[in-house]
Amino acid sequence: MQELPSSVDPARFALCADAIAEAARELASLGWTPATSSNFSMRVNGELAAITISGRDKGRLGREDIMLVDMAGHAVGTRARPSAETGLHTQAYRRLPQAQVVLHTHSRTQSVASRLFAREGSVRLEGWELQKAITGYTTHESVLEIPVFPNTQHMPELVERIDAWLDAGKPLHAYLIDGHGIYTWGADMAEARRHLEALEFLLGCELDLRRLSA
C-alpha cells in the first residue's frame, strides 16, 4: 500500500497514477510492452516521481500498480520494488528540467532498430516530415540524432554514458538501448506520447529503407 508523505497532495498522486496506468494500458494494446516489460513515470513534484511497480502487466495497470520514488530512485512510503531502470527515469528528471513524463517501451521496431544501429552508435533521422513532431524541430531539413547506448545490467554505467552525452552539449530527445528499447519524455503525457509514437514511426521507416536498399 502506498503511504503518501505530507509533501504530496493525494489528488496529484492520483492524477499521475491514473495517467500512467491509462497510457501503459494503451501502449500495451499496441504490443509495445511484451512480457511485463517497459516502465513509465511522471514527476509528482521537485523531489518525487510516480513510477510503475516492477513486474506488473502493463496491460492491466491500475492506481495500485504505481509507486513513489525519490530522485535517487529509492522507494518512498511503500515496500514495493520499482523497476531496475528507475535510475534512468530519475536521471531524466534531474538533468532535463522540461521532462515531466518518461516513457520506456520495447516494441519490435524499437528493439530491432536498437540492434541494427548499435554499431553506428546512433540513428540519424533526416528529411522526414514527422521529425517536426519532436518539440524544437520545425523542419524536415533538420537532423535528429537518437543515440544507441550499449546494454548493461549495471544501471550506474548506463547513467554515466547518458550523462556524458549531455555533458558534451549534444541534444537529447530520446535514446535507444542496444537489444532493449527506447526512452523518451515530454513536458506532459501528451507530448511524451507524441514523441514516442513519432519515433516508432520514424524508426520503422529507417528499417524499411535498410531492407529495401539491401
C-alpha positions in Angstrom: 0.0 0.0 0.0 1.3 3.4 -0.9 1.6 5.8 2.0 1.9 9.4 0.8 4.4 11.8 2.5 3.0 15.1 3.7 4.7 16.9 0.8 2.4 15.0 -1.8 -1.1 16.1 -2.5 -3.2 12.9 -2.7 -5.1 14.3 -5.7 -1.8 15.0 -7.5 -0.6 11.4 -6.9 -4.0 10.0 -8.1 -3.8 12.1 -11.2 -0.3 10.9 -12.0 -1.0 7.3 -11.2 -4.1 7.2 -13.4 -2.4 8.9 -16.3 0.5 6.4 -16.2 -1.8 3.4 -15.9 -4.0 4.6 -18.8 -1.0 5.3 -21.0 0.5 1.9 -20.1 -2.7 0.0 -21.0 -2.9 1.8 -24.3 0.7 1.2 -25.2 0.3 -2.5 -24.2 -2.6 -2.8 -26.6 -0.2 -1.9 -29.4 2.2 -4.7 -28.4 4.9 -2.3 -27.2 5.2 -3.8 -23.6 5.6 -7.6 -24.0 6.0 -9.9 -21.0 5.6 -7.2 -18.3 8.5 -5.2 -19.9 8.6 -1.4 -20.1 8.2 1.3 -17.4 6.5 4.7 -17.2 6.8 7.6 -14.8 5.6 11.1 -14.1 7.1 13.8 -12.0 4.9 14.5 -8.9 6.9 17.4 -7.5 10.5 18.6 -7.3 11.6 15.7 -5.1 9.4 12.7 -6.1 8.1 10.8 -9.1 5.4 8.3 -9.6 6.6 5.1 -11.4 5.3 1.7 -12.4 6.0 -1.1 -9.9 8.4 -3.8 -11.2 7.0 -6.9 -12.9 3.4 -5.7 -13.4 1.5 -6.5 -16.5 1.3 -3.1 -18.3 -1.9 -4.0 -20.0 -3.7 -4.4 -16.6 -2.3 -1.5 -14.6 -4.4 0.4 -12.1 -3.6 3.1 -9.5 -2.3 0.3 -7.1 0.4 -0.6 -9.6 2.1 2.8 -9.3 4.5 3.8 -6.5 6.6 6.8 -5.4 10.4 7.2 -5.7 12.7 10.0 -4.8 15.2 11.4 -7.2 17.8 8.9 -6.1 15.5 6.1 -7.2 14.6 4.9 -3.7 11.0 3.8 -2.8 9.0 6.2 -0.7 6.1 5.1 1.5 5.9 1.6 0.2 7.8 -1.8 0.3 7.0 -2.3 -3.4 10.0 -2.5 -5.7 10.4 -0.1 -8.6 11.9 -1.1 -11.9 15.6 -1.8 -12.0 15.8 1.0 -14.6 14.3 3.6 -12.2 17.6 5.4 -12.3 17.2 6.3 -15.9 13.8 7.9 -15.2 15.2 10.0 -12.2 18.2 10.9 -14.3 15.9 12.5 -16.9 14.1 14.5 -14.2 17.4 15.7 -12.7 19.1 16.6 -16.0 16.2 17.7 -18.1 14.0 20.3 -16.4 11.4 20.1 -19.2 10.8 16.4 -18.6 7.7 15.8 -16.7 6.9 12.3 -18.1 9.2 9.5 -19.1 8.1 6.6 -21.3 10.1 3.4 -22.0 8.8 0.7 -24.3 10.0 -2.4 -26.0 8.3 -2.5 -29.4 9.6 -4.9 -32.1 10.6 -1.9 -34.2 12.5 -0.2 -31.4 14.2 -3.4 -30.4 15.3 -4.3 -33.9 16.5 -0.7 -34.6 18.5 -0.7 -31.4 20.5 -3.8 -32.7 20.8 -2.6 -36.2 22.2 0.8 -35.4 24.2 -0.1 -32.3 27.4 -0.4 -34.3 26.9 3.1 -35.6 26.2 4.5 -32.2 23.1 6.4 -33.2 20.2 6.7 -35.6 20.5 9.8 -37.7 17.0 10.9 -38.8 17.0 13.5 -41.6 14.5 14.5 -44.2 11.4 13.1 -42.6 8.4 15.3 -42.2 7.4 13.7 -38.9 10.6 14.9 -37.3 8.5 18.0 -36.6 6.5 16.0 -34.1 9.6 16.3 -31.8 9.5 19.5 -29.7 12.0 22.0 -31.0 12.1 20.7 -34.6 10.3 22.8 -37.1 11.5 21.5 -40.5 12.3 18.2 -42.2 15.6 19.7 -43.2 16.9 19.3 -39.6 18.9 16.3 -38.2 17.5 14.4 -35.3 20.1 12.1 -33.8 19.0 9.3 -31.5 21.9 7.7 -29.7 22.1 3.9 -29.1 23.8 3.1 -25.8 25.2 -0.4 -25.0 23.0 -2.5 -22.8 24.1 -3.3 -19.3 22.6 -4.7 -16.1 24.6 -2.1 -14.2 22.5 1.0 -14.3 25.1 3.4 -13.0 27.2 2.6 -16.0 24.4 3.5 -18.4 23.6 6.6 -16.4 27.2 7.7 -16.8 27.1 7.2 -20.6 23.9 9.3 -20.9 25.4 12.0 -18.6 28.5 12.0 -20.9 26.3 12.6 -23.9 24.5 15.5 -22.1 27.7 16.9 -20.7 29.1 17.1 -24.3 26.3 19.5 -25.1 24.5 17.2 -27.5 20.8 17.5 -27.9 18.9 14.5 -26.4 15.2 13.9 -27.1 15.3 10.1 -26.8 17.7 7.2 -26.8 17.8 3.5 -27.6 19.5 0.8 -25.6 21.1 -2.0 -27.7 18.8 -5.0 -27.8 16.4 -3.3 -25.4 14.0 -0.5 -26.3 13.6 3.3 -26.3 13.4 6.0 -23.7 11.7 9.4 -24.4 10.0 12.1 -22.4 7.9 15.2 -22.6 6.6 18.2 -20.8 3.3 16.3 -20.2 1.8 13.0 -21.1 0.5 14.2 -24.5 3.9 15.4 -25.6 5.7 12.3 -24.4 3.2 10.1 -26.2 3.6 12.2 -29.4 7.4 11.8 -29.2 7.1 8.0 -28.6 4.7 7.5 -31.5 6.6 9.7 -33.9 9.9 7.9 -33.1 8.3 4.5 -33.5 7.1 5.5 -37.0 10.5 7.1 -38.0 12.4 4.1 -36.8 10.1 1.8 -38.8 10.8 3.9 -41.9 14.5 3.7 -41.4 14.3 -0.1 -41.1 12.2 -0.3 -44.3 14.8 1.8 -46.1 17.6 -0.5 -45.0 15.6 -3.6 -46.0 14.6 -2.2 -49.4 18.1 -1.0 -50.3 19.8 -4.2 -49.3 
